[in-house]
Amino acid sequence: MTTEHSQWFKSSYSNTGGNCVEVAINLVASPGIVPVRDSKNLTGPVLNVSAPAFALFVAGVKGAGFDLV
């Protein structure tokens, strides 16, 4: 899948210079894939995650399912 026309989005909770990821939200609907990349490496590799798997990940983050404390 090509990501050359992707519209990358970073969470408003991300601080500048932090460890952040970006998602290409415009590619989610039709192919059902969420492209994810490192915001510090814009030309680096893109991880393609299925939309259902990404939705489960987001739900886990929102529910504090990944807290290590």
Backbone as XML, in Angstrom:
<?xml version="1.0"?>
<chain id="A" units="angstrom">
  <residue number="1" name="MET">
    <atom name="N" x="0.842" y="-1.180" z="0.000"/>
    <atom name="CA" x="0.000" y="0.000" z="0.000"/>
    <atom name="C" x="0.885" y="1.240" z="0.000"/>
  </residue>
  <residue number="2" name="THR">
    <atom name="N" x="0.526" y="2.207" z="-0.772"/>
    <atom name="CA" x="1.287" y="3.446" z="-0.826"/>
    <atom name="C" x="0.766" y="4.440" z="0.203"/>
  </residue>
  <residue number="3" name="THR">
    <atom name="N" x="1.668" y="5.232" z="0.743"/>
    <atom name="CA" x="1.267" y="6.249" z="1.718"/>
    <atom name="C" x="1.660" y="7.637" z="1.238"/>
  </residue>
  <residue number="4" name="GLU">
    <atom name="N" x="1.872" y="7.784" z="-0.066"/>
    <atom name="CA" x="2.332" y="9.077" z="-0.568"/>
    <atom name="C" x="1.273" y="10.164" z="-0.498"/>
  </residue>
  <residue number="5" name="HIS">
    <atom name="N" x="-0.013" y="9.822" z="-0.431"/>
    <atom name="CA" x="-1.070" y="10.817" z="-0.312"/>
    <atom name="C" x="-1.708" y="10.782" z="1.073"/>
  </residue>
  <residue number="6" name="SER">
    <atom name="N" x="-0.977" y="10.320" z="2.018"/>
    <atom name="CA" x="-1.491" y="10.199" z="3.376"/>
    <atom name="C" x="-1.564" y="11.562" z="4.045"/>
  </residue>
  <residue number="7" name="GLN">
    <atom name="N" x="-2.577" y="11.721" z="4.868"/>
    <atom name="CA" x="-2.709" y="12.912" z="5.700"/>
    <atom name="C" x="-2.399" y="12.487" z="7.126"/>
  </residue>
  <residue number="8" name="TRP">
    <atom name="N" x="-1.184" y="12.749" z="7.562"/>
    <atom name="CA" x="-0.716" y="12.278" z="8.858"/>
    <atom name="C" x="-1.269" y="13.147" z="9.975"/>
  </residue>
  <residue number="9" name="PHE">
    <atom name="N" x="-1.596" y="12.515" z="11.102"/>
    <atom name="CA" x="-2.205" y="13.165" z="12.247"/>
    <atom name="C" x="-1.485" y="12.714" z="13.514"/>
  </residue>
  <residue number="10" name="LYS">
    <atom name="N" x="-1.163" y="13.672" z="14.363"/>
    <atom name="CA" x="-0.546" y="13.374" z="15.654"/>
    <atom name="C" x="-1.511" y="13.844" z="16.742"/>
  </residue>
  <residue number="11" name="SER">
    <atom name="N" x="-1.653" y="13.094" z="17.773"/>
    <atom name="CA" x="-2.564" y="13.420" z="18.867"/>
    <atom name="C" x="-2.262" y="14.791" z="19.458"/>
  </residue>
  <residue number="12" name="SER">
    <atom name="N" x="-3.307" y="15.496" z="19.841"/>
    <atom name="CA" x="-3.124" y="16.791" z="20.492"/>
    <atom name="C" x="-2.499" y="16.623" z="21.879"/>
  </residue>
  <residue number="13" name="TYR">
    <atom name="N" x="-2.475" y="15.404" z="22.403"/>
    <atom name="CA" x="-1.846" y="15.132" z="23.692"/>
    <atom name="C" x="-0.333" y="14.980" z="23.561"/>
  </residue>
  <residue number="14" name="SER">
    <atom name="N" x="0.164" y="14.916" z="22.347"/>
    <atom name="CA" x="1.597" y="14.774" z="22.130"/>
    <atom name="C" x="2.290" y="16.100" z="22.415"/>
  </residue>
  <residue number="15" name="ASN">
    <atom name="N" x="3.397" y="16.027" z="23.115"/>
    <atom name="CA" x="4.155" y="17.249" z="23.341"/>
    <atom name="C" x="5.213" y="17.378" z="22.257"/>
  </residue>
  <residue number="16" name="THR">
    <atom name="N" x="5.725" y="18.557" z="22.078"/>
    <atom name="CA" x="6.733" y="18.759" z="21.041"/>
    <atom name="C" x="8.028" y="18.093" z="21.463"/>
  </residue>
  <residue number="17" name="GLY">
    <atom name="N" x="8.627" y="17.379" z="20.524"/>
    <atom name="CA" x="9.885" y="16.704" z="20.777"/>
    <atom name="C" x="9.763" y="15.400" z="21.548"/>
  </residue>
  <residue number="18" name="GLY">
    <atom name="N" x="8.551" y="14.947" z="21.794"/>
    <atom name="CA" x="8.354" y="13.717" z="22.550"/>
    <atom name="C" x="8.390" y="12.485" z="21.671"/>
  </residue>
  <residue number="19" name="ASN">
    <atom name="N" x="8.188" y="11.350" z="22.286"/>
    <atom name="CA" x="8.112" y="10.086" z="21.568"/>
    <atom name="C" x="6.676" y="9.907" z="21.095"/>
  </residue>
  <residue number="20" name="CYS">
    <atom name="N" x="6.416" y="10.206" z="19.849"/>
    <atom name="CA" x="5.054" y="10.212" z="19.334"/>
    <atom name="C" x="4.932" y="9.335" z="18.091"/>
  </residue>
  <residue number="21" name="VAL">
    <atom name="N" x="3.718" y="8.929" z="17.840"/>
    <atom name="CA" x="3.410" y="8.262" z="16.587"/>
    <atom name="C" x="2.357" y="9.084" z="15.860"/>
  </residue>
  <residue number="22" name="GLU">
    <atom name="N" x="2.290" y="8.902" z="14.556"/>
    <atom name="CA" x="1.287" y="9.549" z="13.730"/>
    <atom name="C" x="0.511" y="8.476" z="12.981"/>
  </residue>
  <residue number="23" name="VAL">
    <atom name="N" x="-0.740" y="8.769" z="12.683"/>
    <atom name="CA" x="-1.562" y="7.866" z="11.889"/>
    <atom name="C" x="-2.074" y="8.616" z="10.671"/>
  </residue>
  <residue number="24" name="ALA">
    <atom name="N" x="-2.264" y="7.902" z="9.568"/>
    <atom name="CA" x="-2.812" y="8.491" z="8.344"/>
    <atom name="C" x="-4.310" y="8.215" z="8.342"/>
  </residue>
  <residue number="25" name="ILE">
    <atom name="N" x="-5.069" y="9.136" z="8.911"/>
    <atom name="CA" x="-6.493" y="8.900" z="9.123"/>
    <atom name="C" x="-7.295" y="8.851" z="7.833"/>
  </residue>
  <residue number="26" name="ASN">
    <atom name="N" x="-6.796" y="9.452" z="6.767"/>
    <atom name="CA" x="-7.561" y="9.449" z="5.516"/>
    <atom name="C" x="-7.541" y="8.091" z="4.815"/>
  </residue>
  <residue number="27" name="LEU">
    <atom name="N" x="-6.698" y="7.175" z="5.241"/>
    <atom name="CA" x="-6.613" y="5.861" z="4.591"/>
    <atom name="C" x="-7.361" y="4.779" z="5.359"/>
  </residue>
  <residue number="28" name="VAL">
    <atom name="N" x="-8.002" y="5.122" z="6.450"/>
    <atom name="CA" x="-8.621" y="4.113" z="7.312"/>
    <atom name="C" x="-9.898" y="3.545" z="6.699"/>
  </residue>
  <residue number="29" name="ALA">
    <atom name="N" x="-10.763" y="4.381" z="6.165"/>
    <atom name="CA" x="-12.107" y="3.955" z="5.761"/>
    <atom name="C" x="-12.112" y="2.923" z="4.634"/>
  </residue>
  <residue number="30" name="SER">
    <atom name="N" x="-11.465" y="3.223" z="3.526"/>
    <atom name="CA" x="-11.605" y="2.327" z="2.375"/>
    <atom name="C" x="-10.822" y="1.027" z="2.488"/>
  </residue>
  <residue number="31" name="PRO">
    <atom name="N" x="-9.500" y="1.056" z="2.752"/>
    <atom name="CA" x="-8.810" y="-0.229" z="2.831"/>
    <atom name="C" x="-8.881" y="-0.895" z="4.198"/>
  </residue>
  <residue number="32" name="GLY">
    <atom name="N" x="-9.369" y="-0.186" z="5.220"/>
    <atom name="CA" x="-9.444" y="-0.775" z="6.550"/>
    <atom name="C" x="-8.100" y="-0.926" z="7.221"/>
  </residue>
  <residue number="33" name="ILE">
    <atom name="N" x="-7.148" y="-0.106" z="6.832"/>
    <atom name="CA" x="-5.792" y="-0.153" z="7.374"/>
    <atom name="C" x="-5.468" y="1.191" z="8.008"/>
  </residue>
  <residue number="34" name="VAL">
    <atom name="N" x="-4.791" y="1.160" z="9.138"/>
    <atom name="CA" x="-4.332" y="2.386" z="9.789"/>
    <atom name="C" x="-2.806" y="2.422" z="9.672"/>
  </residue>
  <residue number="35" name="PRO">
    <atom name="N" x="-2.277" y="3.267" z="8.771"/>
    <atom name="CA" x="-0.822" y="3.410" z="8.692"/>
    <atom name="C" x="-0.310" y="4.195" z="9.905"/>
  </residue>
  <residue number="36" name="VAL">
    <atom name="N" x="0.753" y="3.692" z="10.537"/>
    <atom name="CA" x="1.329" y="4.308" z="11.726"/>
    <atom name="C" x="2.816" y="4.504" z="11.469"/>
  </residue>
  <residue number="37" name="ARG">
    <atom name="N" x="3.334" y="5.673" z="11.876"/>
    <atom name="CA" x="4.772" y="5.927" z="11.726"/>
    <atom name="C" x="5.292" y="6.703" z="12.923"/>
  </residue>
  <residue number="38" name="ASP">
    <atom name="N" x="6.602" y="6.702" z="13.065"/>
    <atom name="CA" x="7.298" y="7.452" z="14.103"/>
    <atom name="C" x="7.335" y="8.912" z="13.669"/>
  </residue>
  <residue number="39" name="SER">
    <atom name="N" x="6.853" y="9.816" z="14.502"/>
    <atom name="CA" x="6.797" y="11.225" z="14.122"/>
    <atom name="C" x="8.177" y="11.861" z="13.997"/>
  </residue>
  <residue number="40" name="LYS">
    <atom name="N" x="9.203" y="11.217" z="14.559"/>
    <atom name="CA" x="10.556" y="11.750" z="14.443"/>
    <atom name="C" x="11.286" y="11.231" z="13.206"/>
  </residue>
  <residue number="41" name="ASN">
    <atom name="N" x="10.698" y="10.263" z="12.509"/>
    <atom name="CA" x="11.338" y="9.657" z="11.346"/>
    <atom name="C" x="10.319" y="9.621" z="10.204"/>
  </residue>
  <residue number="42" name="LEU">
    <atom name="N" x="10.060" y="10.773" z="9.611"/>
    <atom name="CA" x="8.995" y="10.918" z="8.624"/>
    <atom name="C" x="9.224" y="10.115" z="7.345"/>
  </residue>
  <residue number="43" name="THR">
    <atom name="N" x="10.446" y="9.782" z="7.050"/>
    <atom name="CA" x="10.725" y="8.998" z="5.847"/>
    <atom name="C" x="11.006" y="7.537" z="6.177"/>
  </residue>
  <residue number="44" name="GLY">
    <atom name="N" x="10.848" y="7.182" z="7.432"/>
    <atom name="CA" x="11.113" y="5.813" z="7.878"/>
    <atom name="C" x="9.973" y="4.873" z="7.538"/>
  </residue>
  <residue number="45" name="PRO">
    <atom name="N" x="10.035" y="3.672" z="8.058"/>
    <atom name="CA" x="9.028" y="2.657" z="7.738"/>
    <atom name="C" x="7.653" y="3.010" z="8.299"/>
  </residue>
  <residue number="46" name="VAL">
    <atom name="N" x="6.639" y="2.476" z="7.652"/>
    <atom name="CA" x="5.245" y="2.652" z="8.069"/>
    <atom name="C" x="4.704" y="1.288" z="8.462"/>
  </residue>
  <residue number="47" name="LEU">
    <atom name="N" x="4.082" y="1.203" z="9.609"/>
    <atom name="CA" x="3.457" y="-0.022" z="10.080"/>
    <atom name="C" x="1.978" y="0.042" z="9.729"/>
  </residue>
  <residue number="48" name="ASN">
    <atom name="N" x="1.493" y="-0.917" z="8.971"/>
    <atom name="CA" x="0.080" y="-0.965" z="8.592"/>
    <atom name="C" x="-0.665" y="-1.894" z="9.540"/>
  </residue>
  <residue number="49" name="VAL">
    <atom name="N" x="-1.586" y="-1.321" z="10.306"/>
    <atom name="CA" x="-2.344" y="-2.053" z="11.313"/>
    <atom name="C" x="-3.796" y="-2.129" z="10.852"/>
  </residue>
  <residue number="50" name="SER">
    <atom name="N" x="-4.438" y="-3.267" z="11.058"/>
    <atom name="CA" x="-5.850" y="-3.353" z="10.675"/>
    <atom name="C" x="-6.661" y="-2.381" z="11.540"/>
  </residue>
  <residue number="51" name="ALA">
    <atom name="N" x="-7.713" y="-1.816" z="10.963"/>
    <atom name="CA" x="-8.545" y="-0.861" z="11.686"/>
    <atom name="C" x="-9.134" y="-1.462" z="12.966"/>
  </residue>
  <residue number="52" name="PRO">
    <atom name="N" x="-9.638" y="-2.715" z="12.943"/>
    <atom name="CA" x="-10.151" y="-3.285" z="14.193"/>
    <atom name="C" x="-9.073" y="-3.439" z="15.274"/>
  </residue>
  <residue number="53" name="ALA">
    <atom name="N" x="-7.872" y="-3.838" z="14.897"/>
    <atom name="CA" x="-6.791" y="-3.978" z="15.866"/>
    <atom name="C" x="-6.401" y="-2.623" z="16.443"/>
  </residue>
  <residue number="54" name="PHE">
    <atom name="N" x="-6.370" y="-1.602" z="15.609"/>
    <atom name="CA" x="-6.031" y="-0.266" z="16.084"/>
    <atom name="C" x="-7.112" y="0.261" z="17.027"/>
  </residue>
  <residue number="55" name="ALA">
    <atom name="N" x="-8.374" y="-0.018" z="16.717"/>
    <atom name="CA" x="-9.477" y="0.411" z="17.579"/>
    <atom name="C" x="-9.360" y="-0.247" z="18.959"/>
  </residue>
  <residue number="56" name="LEU">
    <atom name="N" x="-8.978" y="-1.518" z="18.995"/>
    <atom name="CA" x="-8.775" y="-2.197" z="20.277"/>
    <atom name="C" x="-7.609" y="-1.588" z="21.060"/>
  </residue>
  <residue number="57" name="PHE">
    <atom name="N" x="-6.552" y="-1.241" z="20.347"/>
    <atom name="CA" x="-5.407" y="-0.591" z="20.982"/>
    <atom name="C" x="-5.812" y="0.742" z="21.602"/>
  </residue>
  <residue number="58" name="VAL">
    <atom name="N" x="-6.529" y="1.571" z="20.844"/>
    <atom name="CA" x="-6.969" y="2.875" z="21.349"/>
    <atom name="C" x="-7.882" y="2.697" z="22.561"/>
  </residue>
  <residue number="59" name="ALA">
    <atom name="N" x="-8.797" y="1.732" z="22.498"/>
    <atom name="CA" x="-9.683" y="1.472" z="23.635"/>
    <atom name="C" x="-8.874" y="1.073" z="24.869"/>
  </residue>
  <residue number="60" name="GLY">
    <atom name="N" x="-7.827" y="0.277" z="24.672"/>
    <atom name="CA" x="-6.974" y="-0.119" z="25.786"/>
    <atom name="C" x="-6.233" y="1.057" z="26.387"/>
  </residue>
  <residue number="61" name="VAL">
    <atom name="N" x="-5.759" y="1.956" z="25.530"/>
    <atom name="CA" x="-5.061" y="3.147" z="26.021"/>
    <atom name="C" x="-6.027" y="4.036" z="26.793"/>
  </residue>
  <residue number="62" name="LYS">
    <atom name="N" x="-7.203" y="4.255" z="26.238"/>
    <atom name="CA" x="-8.195" y="5.106" z="26.910"/>
    <atom name="C" x="-8.638" y="4.506" z="28.237"/>
  </residue>
  <residue number="63" name="GLY">
    <atom name="N" x="-8.689" y="3.200" z="28.324"/>
    <atom name="CA" x="-9.106" y="2.529" z="29.553"/>
    <atom name="C" x="-7.972" y="2.286" z="30.518"/>
  </residue>
  <residue number="64" name="ALA">
    <atom name="N" x="-6.801" y="2.865" z="30.233"/>
    <atom name="CA" x="-5.607" y="2.723" z="31.077"/>
    <atom name="C" x="-5.194" y="1.262" z="31.186"/>
  </residue>
  <residue number="65" name="GLY">
    <atom name="N" x="-5.450" y="0.491" z="30.153"/>
    <atom name="CA" x="-5.103" y="-0.920" z="30.154"/>
    <atom name="C" x="-3.611" y="-1.183" z="30.012"/>
  </residue>
  <residue number="66" name="PHE">
    <atom name="N" x="-2.824" y="-0.150" z="29.748"/>
    <atom name="CA" x="-1.395" y="-0.330" z="29.553"/>
    <atom name="C" x="-0.562" y="0.346" z="30.639"/>
  </residue>
  <residue number="67" name="ASP">
    <atom name="N" x="-1.205" y="0.805" z="31.701"/>
    <atom name="CA" x="-0.456" y="1.439" z="32.795"/>
    <atom name="C" x="0.428" y="0.406" z="33.468"/>
  </residue>
  <residue number="68" name="LEU">
    <atom name="N" x="1.659" y="0.774" z="33.725"/>
    <atom name="CA" x="2.611" y="-0.140" z="34.350"/>
    <atom name="C" x="2.787" y="0.139" z="35.831"/>
  </residue>
  <residue number="69" name="VAL">
    <atom name="N" x="2.116" y="1.149" z="36.330"/>
    <atom name="CA" x="2.288" y="1.553" z="37.736"/>
    <atom name="C" x="1.348" y="0.779" z="38.627"/>
  </residue>
</chain>
